Amino acid sequence: MLRLINPLKTSARAFSAAVPKHAYSTSAKSGGTSKLLTIGLPLGVSAAAAYAYYGDKLGGSAAVPEVKAVAAAPKEPIASALDPNAFVDFKLKSVHKLTPNTSKFTFELEEGQTLGMEVTSCVVTKFIKEDGKPVIRPYTPTSDADQTGSFDFVIKRYEGGPMSSHIHDLKPGDTLSVKGPISKHPFKTNQFETVSLIAGGAGITPMIQIISGLLKDKADKTKIHLIFGNVTPEDIILKDELDAYAKTYPDRFKVTYVVDKAVDGWKGPTGYITADLIKKYIPEVATGNTKVFVCGPPLMMKSVCGVKGPNFTQGEVDGALKELGLDSDHVFKF
């Protein structure tokens, strides 16, 4: 008899078997202070941008006549845990402290589920305050897009940041409402010869997604260089993961760490991310078929690439990247 497998896991039957505020070193000097956006997201993205969604359906299998040979079971489709039209509650599984103010939050998925995320896509989270008003913020998961059973957020706690404080106050077993995904800049295999990533602090989260997505594509040959700025070496989040990528893919991925405040033994560059620094560590930044992605706190964005335009449009390129000759066709601001 032919063995049937239903991808929606129906019950077994007789003839078939039952079968997821700080101006970082990346910022220009300023006489004032800046209240940063909640971390773990493409900084500078508005919650209002969180309502452009897409979705799809799963189908089932149909019965077939009895045959002598046993047919191979079709591969069960991986189900996306997200709903593009509604918030879904996910249970917090564990919390792992990464730096004094940044932690990795792991949330549970059903067995076989993934988040269904694409490269450069994000989600929005929501909770209701005591006054009954909702707080909605976008975040970029840092776990692999194909990971099943759980997913991760890396989030920094900001004083006065309602969502980051809310998430940092969660305990294992508590839930967080999540909706998405939201696509930001879809990638195609070998779309660019080189991709340059400039990140500050929590702005590393969408960069991790790009790095992971491109490197795991065996057909993709894109070369990636990341400049990652932080206040001190202690503030560098996900460094072990980034160093592992650099070791595993030495011909495709390079990372340069920049800090504002060096400590004894620090051998990397110190100071702000300027045009000269970018040109020194990414000589090909403005040549050939290339794209530069930037994400970080507001002062860094202003000095490196210019602020975004009205209604969170990309706006004109300014700052260090303009000085290097790049325009809006070659720069994307998260």
C-alpha positions in Angstrom: 0.0 0.0 0.0 1.1 3.6 -0.6 2.0 5.4 2.6 0.4 8.8 2.9 1.7 11.8 4.8 -0.5 14.7 5.5 1.4 18.0 6.0 -1.2 19.2 8.4 -0.7 16.2 10.6 -4.2 14.7 10.5 -5.1 11.7 12.5 -4.2 8.2 11.4 -6.6 6.2 9.3 -6.8 2.6 8.1 -5.3 3.2 4.7 -2.8 6.0 5.7 -0.4 7.0 8.5 -0.3 10.3 10.3 2.6 11.8 9.5 7.6 26.4 13.8 21.7 57.2 24.8 24.7 56.9 23.9 26.4 58.5 20.9 28.5 55.5 19.9 32.0 55.7 18.5 30.1 55.7 15.2 28.6 59.1 16.0 30.1 62.5 15.2 30.8 64.7 18.2 27.8 66.7 19.3 27.2 69.2 22.1 23.8 67.6 22.9 22.5 64.2 23.8 20.4 61.9 21.8 17.6 59.7 22.9 18.1 56.5 20.9 15.4 54.3 19.5 14.7 50.9 21.0 17.4 48.4 20.0 17.3 45.2 18.1 15.6 46.7 15.1 16.6 48.6 12.0 17.0 51.9 14.0 15.0 54.8 12.6 12.1 52.6 11.4 8.7 53.8 12.6 6.1 51.5 14.0 3.8 53.0 11.4 5.9 51.2 8.8 4.9 47.9 10.4 1.7 47.3 8.5 2.9 46.4 5.0 2.6 42.7 5.1 2.3 39.6 3.0 1.3 36.0 3.7 0.7 32.6 2.2 -1.2 29.3 2.7 -0.3 25.7 3.2 -2.1 23.0 1.3 -2.9 19.3 2.1 -2.5 16.0 0.3 -5.0 13.9 -1.5 -5.6 10.2 -1.3 -4.2 7.9 -4.0 -5.1 4.4 -5.1 -3.4 1.3 -3.6 -0.1 0.2 -5.2 2.4 -2.5 -4.5 5.4 -0.3 -4.1 5.8 2.1 -1.1 5.9 5.6 -2.4 8.4 8.1 -0.9 6.9 10.5 1.6 6.6 14.1 0.3 8.7 16.6 2.3 6.6 18.3 4.9 6.5 22.0 4.3 7.9 24.2 7.1 5.2 26.3 8.6 5.8 30.0 9.4 4.9 30.8 13.0 4.1 34.5 12.1 0.8 35.9 10.9 1.1 38.9 8.6 -2.4 40.1 9.6 -2.4 39.6 13.4 -0.2 39.6 16.4 0.8 36.2 17.7 1.9 35.6 21.3 5.2 33.8 21.8 6.4 32.4 25.1 9.8 33.4 26.4 12.0 30.4 26.8 15.3 31.9 28.2 17.3 35.1 28.6 21.1 35.3 28.1 23.0 38.4 29.2 25.4 39.6 26.5 26.6 43.0 27.9 25.7 45.0 30.9 22.6 46.4 29.2 22.0 43.9 26.3 20.5 40.4 26.4 19.5 37.7 24.0 15.8 36.6 24.4 14.9 33.2 23.1 11.2 32.6 22.4 9.5 29.2 21.8 8.1 28.0 18.4 6.1 24.9 17.8 8.1 21.9 16.6 9.0 22.3 12.9 8.0 26.0 12.8 10.2 28.8 11.6 9.5 32.6 11.7 9.4 32.6 7.9 11.8 35.6 7.7 13.7 36.8 4.6 17.0 38.7 4.5 16.4 42.3 5.5 13.0 41.8 7.0 11.8 42.6 10.4 8.8 42.2 12.7 6.8 44.4 15.1 6.2 43.7 18.8 3.4 45.1 20.9 2.3 45.3 24.5 -0.5 47.3 26.2 0.4 49.9 28.9 -1.5 50.3 32.1 -3.4 53.3 30.6 -4.6 50.9 27.8 -2.5 52.4 25.1 -0.5 50.1 22.9 3.3 50.3 22.4 4.5 49.0 19.0 8.2 48.7 18.0 10.0 47.0 15.1 12.8 44.5 15.8 15.0 42.2 13.7 15.4 38.6 14.9 19.0 37.5 15.0 18.4 33.8 14.8 18.9 31.9 11.5 15.9 32.2 9.2 15.7 28.4 8.9 15.9 27.8 12.7 13.0 25.7 14.0 11.7 25.4 17.5 12.8 28.9 18.7 13.9 32.3 17.6 16.0 35.1 19.2 15.9 38.8 19.7 19.0 40.7 20.9 17.8 43.8 22.7 19.5 46.6 24.5 17.7 48.3 27.4 17.3 52.0 27.2 16.2 54.2 30.1 12.8 55.5 29.2 12.4 53.1 26.3 9.0 51.5 27.0 9.4 48.4 24.7 13.0 47.6 25.6 12.2 47.9 29.3 9.1 45.8 28.9 11.0 43.0 27.2 13.9 43.1 29.7 11.3 42.8 32.5 9.8 39.6 31.0 10.5 36.3 32.7 10.6 32.8 31.2 7.0 31.7 30.6 5.8 35.3 29.8 4.6 36.1 26.3 5.3 38.8 23.7 3.0 39.7 20.9 4.7 39.7 17.5 3.5 40.4 13.9 5.1 40.2 10.5 7.3 39.8 8.6 8.0 43.2 6.9 10.3 43.1 4.0 12.8 46.0 3.8 15.3 45.3 0.9 14.8 41.9 -0.7 18.0 40.2 -1.9 18.7 38.1 -5.0 21.6 35.7 -5.2 24.7 37.5 -6.5 22.8 40.7 -6.8 25.9 42.7 -5.8 29.6 41.9 -6.1 30.3 43.6 -2.7 28.1 44.5 0.2 29.5 47.0 2.8 27.8 47.1 6.3 28.3 49.9 8.7 26.6 49.4 12.1 26.6 51.0 15.5 25.6 49.3 18.7 22.2 47.5 18.3 22.3 48.4 14.6 24.1 45.1 14.2 20.9 43.1 14.2 19.8 43.6 10.6 23.4 43.1 9.6 23.6 39.7 11.2 20.5 38.8 9.1 22.3 39.9 5.9 25.6 38.2 6.8 23.9 34.9 7.6 21.5 34.9 4.7 24.2 35.6 2.1 26.9 33.3 3.5 24.7 30.3 3.8 23.6 30.6 0.1 26.1 28.3 -1.5 25.4 29.8 -4.9 26.1 33.4 -3.7 29.6 34.8 -4.1 29.0 38.3 -2.7 31.9 39.7 -0.6 30.9 41.3 2.7 32.8 43.8 4.9 31.4 45.0 8.2 32.5 48.0 10.1 31.0 47.7 13.6 31.3 50.7 16.1 30.7 50.6 19.8 31.6 52.7 22.9 33.9 50.1 24.4 35.1 46.6 23.6 32.7 45.3 26.3 29.8 46.7 24.3 30.5 44.7 21.2 27.5 42.3 21.0 27.5 39.1 19.0 31.3 39.3 18.6 31.8 35.5 18.9 29.2 34.9 16.1 30.8 37.5 13.9 34.3 36.2 14.5 33.1 32.7 13.7 31.7 33.9 10.3 35.0 35.6 9.5 36.9 32.4 10.3 34.6 30.1 8.4 34.3 32.4 5.3 37.7 34.2 5.2 37.4 34.9 1.4 33.9 36.4 1.7 33.5 38.1 5.1 35.7 40.5 7.0 34.8 42.5 10.1 36.5 45.7 11.5 35.6 46.7 15.1 35.8 50.4 16.1 35.5 51.7 19.6 35.2 55.1 21.2 37.0 54.2 24.3 39.9 51.9 24.0 41.3 49.7 26.8 44.7 48.2 27.4 45.3 45.6 24.7 42.9 47.0 22.2 44.5 46.8 18.7 41.7 48.0 16.5 40.8 51.5 15.4 39.5 54.0 17.9 37.3 57.0 17.3 34.5 57.9 14.9 33.6 56.2 11.7 34.7 58.7 9.1 35.2 58.7 5.3 38.9 58.1 5.8 38.3 55.1 8.1 35.7 53.6 5.8 38.1 54.0 2.8 40.9 52.5 4.7 39.1 49.3 5.8 36.7 49.0 2.8 38.8 50.2 -0.2 36.1 49.0 -2.7 33.2 50.7 -0.9 32.5 53.1 -3.8 33.5 50.9 -6.8 31.8 48.3 -9.0 28.5 46.7 -8.4 28.1 47.5 -4.7 25.6 48.4 -2.0 26.2 49.9 1.5 23.8 49.3 4.3 23.9 51.5 7.4 22.1 51.0 10.8 22.8 52.6 14.2 21.9 55.5 16.5 20.7 58.8 15.1 24.0 60.7 15.5 25.9 57.9 13.7 23.4 57.8 10.8 23.7 61.6 10.4 27.5 61.5 10.2 27.9 58.4 8.1 25.0 58.5 5.6 22.6 61.4 6.5 19.2 61.2 8.1 16.2 59.5 6.5 13.7 61.6 4.5 10.1 62.5 5.4 7.8 59.6 6.3 10.8 57.3 6.7 11.8 57.5 3.1 15.5 56.9 2.3 16.3 60.6 1.8 19.5 61.9 0.2 22.9 60.5 1.1 25.1 62.8 3.2 28.0 62.6 5.6 31.0 60.2 5.0 29.4 58.2 2.3 28.5 61.3 0.2 32.2 62.4 0.7 33.2 59.0 -0.8 31.0 59.6 -3.8 28.1 57.3 -3.0 24.5 58.2 -3.9 21.1 56.9 -2.9 21.3 54.1 -5.6 24.2 52.6 -3.6 23.2 53.2 0.0 20.3 51.8 2.1 19.5 53.2 5.5 17.7 51.0 8.0 
